[in-house]
Structures are given as structure tokens and as C-alpha cells.
Amino acid sequence: MSAKLRMYTLSTNQRDQMAEVTPQVREAIRESGVKDGYAIVYCPHTTAGIAINENADPDVVRDVLRRLDELYPWEHPKDRHAEGNTAAHLKAIQTGTSQTVLIHDGKPVLGTWQGIYFCEFDGPRTRKFYVKIVEG
């Protein structure tokens, strides 16, 4: 079993943003030459995450971000975190730091409407994410 790691950098332009990274994951798979295995998409940040969700209707992304704001408002009278970004940490915990995607015939196994997103919750920032391709 062999593994290949790629690092990507992206810049976000909003405090809360879901940036589709499916093309980068497809590129990492293609360049790895792996036909069957899996890809791990990982975010090394405490105020951002990785999600798989619908990529056909942009209203879904807007609705998800709006509902996360309702669950975790940016300002809360009992938050004590000195940086003032407790909501971003909670959203990142909710989203998770990684997603695993199966690879079959050299392509990610995704549903018809699925896309892979880097979820920014404390932007705008320049961020990194990693894609590890594992054969087998």
C-alpha cells in the first residue's frame, strides 16, 4: 500500500464561507495514478473544517452557513475565549477536520450532487488543506 500527500493553499474572502475543493481532490487523485483506494481530505485549522454536501444548488451552502450562525452566534454573552471566535471553533467541531472519499477507477466516488468543501469559519484568511491518496 502506498500513499501520496498533496498540500493546497486557498484564500477565503468572507468570515463564513464554503469553498468547493472537489477539483483539487480530483487533481490529486489523477496525479497520484491511484485507480482504487481512498483520499483523505484534511484541514489543520481549529476554526475551519471539511465537509461533503450538495454542490448543485448554491442556496444549500447559504442555508447551511445561516443555520450554523443560528446555532453558534458570533457574539454570545457567556463566551470567554479571548480571541472572540468561539463560534468559529464550535462550527469547526461540528463540521469536522477531515473527510474520507473512496477512489474507484481513478475517480472519487461521490454522489450525483455531492461536492467537497473547505469550510471557513474565521475568515478571511489564507488556509491550507491536505489530500492524502492511499492505494489499496
C-alpha positions in Angstrom: 0.0 0.0 0.0 1.4 3.4 -1.0 0.3 6.9 0.0 0.8 10.3 -1.6 0.3 13.6 0.1 -0.5 17.0 -1.5 -0.9 20.3 0.2 -3.1 23.0 -1.2 -3.5 26.7 -0.3 -6.6 28.7 -0.7 -7.7 32.2 0.3 -11.1 32.9 1.7 -12.8 36.3 1.4 -15.6 36.0 4.0 -15.9 35.2 7.7 -18.0 32.2 6.9 -17.5 30.5 3.6 -17.8 27.1 2.0 -15.2 26.9 -0.9 -15.6 23.9 -3.1 -12.3 21.9 -3.4 -13.6 18.9 -5.4 -11.4 19.9 -8.4 -8.3 19.9 -6.3 -9.2 16.4 -4.9 -9.8 15.1 -8.4 -6.4 16.6 -9.5 -4.6 14.9 -6.5 -6.2 11.6 -7.4 -5.4 11.9 -11.1 -1.8 12.9 -10.5 -1.3 10.1 -8.0 -2.1 7.5 -10.6 -4.1 5.5 -8.0 -7.0 3.6 -9.5 -8.5 2.1 -6.3 -8.1 3.3 -2.8 -9.2 6.4 -0.8 -8.5 10.0 -0.4 -8.4 11.8 2.9 -9.0 15.5 2.8 -7.7 17.1 6.0 -7.9 20.6 7.4 -5.2 21.5 10.0 -7.0 24.6 11.4 -9.2 24.9 14.6 -11.6 27.3 13.0 -12.2 25.6 9.7 -13.3 22.2 8.5 -14.0 19.9 5.6 -17.5 18.8 4.5 -19.2 16.8 1.8 -22.5 18.2 0.7 -24.6 19.3 -2.2 -22.8 21.3 -4.9 -25.6 21.8 -7.4 -27.8 24.5 -5.7 -25.9 27.4 -4.1 -28.8 28.0 -1.8 -27.8 24.9 0.2 -24.4 26.5 1.1 -26.1 29.7 2.1 -28.7 27.8 4.2 -26.0 25.7 5.9 -24.0 28.8 6.8 -27.1 30.7 8.0 -28.2 27.8 10.2 -24.7 27.3 11.7 -24.9 31.0 12.6 -28.2 30.4 14.3 -26.8 27.5 16.3 -23.5 29.2 17.1 -23.9 33.0 17.1 -20.7 35.0 16.7 -21.4 37.0 19.8 -22.6 35.3 22.9 -22.6 37.0 26.4 -21.1 33.9 28.1 -18.2 33.3 25.7 -14.8 33.7 27.4 -12.4 32.9 24.7 -10.1 36.0 24.4 -9.9 35.9 20.6 -13.7 36.3 20.4 -14.1 33.5 17.9 -15.7 30.8 19.9 -18.4 30.4 17.3 -15.8 29.5 14.7 -14.3 26.8 16.9 -17.8 25.3 17.5 -18.6 25.3 13.8 -15.3 23.6 13.0 -16.0 21.0 15.6 -19.5 20.4 14.1 -18.1 20.1 10.6 -15.0 18.0 11.4 -11.4 18.3 10.3 -11.5 15.6 7.6 -13.5 13.6 5.1 -12.6 10.2 3.5 -13.6 9.7 -0.1 -13.3 6.3 -1.9 -11.5 6.1 -5.2 -12.6 3.7 -7.9 -11.3 3.6 -11.5 -9.1 6.6 -10.7 -12.1 8.9 -9.7 -13.6 10.0 -6.4 -16.8 8.1 -5.5 -19.2 10.9 -5.0 -23.0 11.1 -5.3 -24.5 13.0 -8.3 -25.0 16.2 -6.3 -22.0 15.9 -3.9 -19.0 18.2 -3.7 -16.2 18.5 -1.2 -15.9 21.8 0.7 -13.3 23.7 2.7 -15.5 25.4 5.4 -14.1 28.7 6.6 -15.5 30.0 9.9 -13.0 32.7 10.9 -12.0 34.4 7.6 -11.0 36.0 5.5 -7.7 34.1 5.7 -5.1 32.1 3.7 -5.5 28.5 4.6 -4.0 25.1 3.9 -5.6 21.7 3.4 -4.1 18.4 2.6 -5.2 15.5 0.4 -3.6 12.1 1.1 -4.2 9.4 -1.6 -3.9 5.9 -0.3 -3.8 3.0 -2.8 -5.4 -0.3 -1.9 
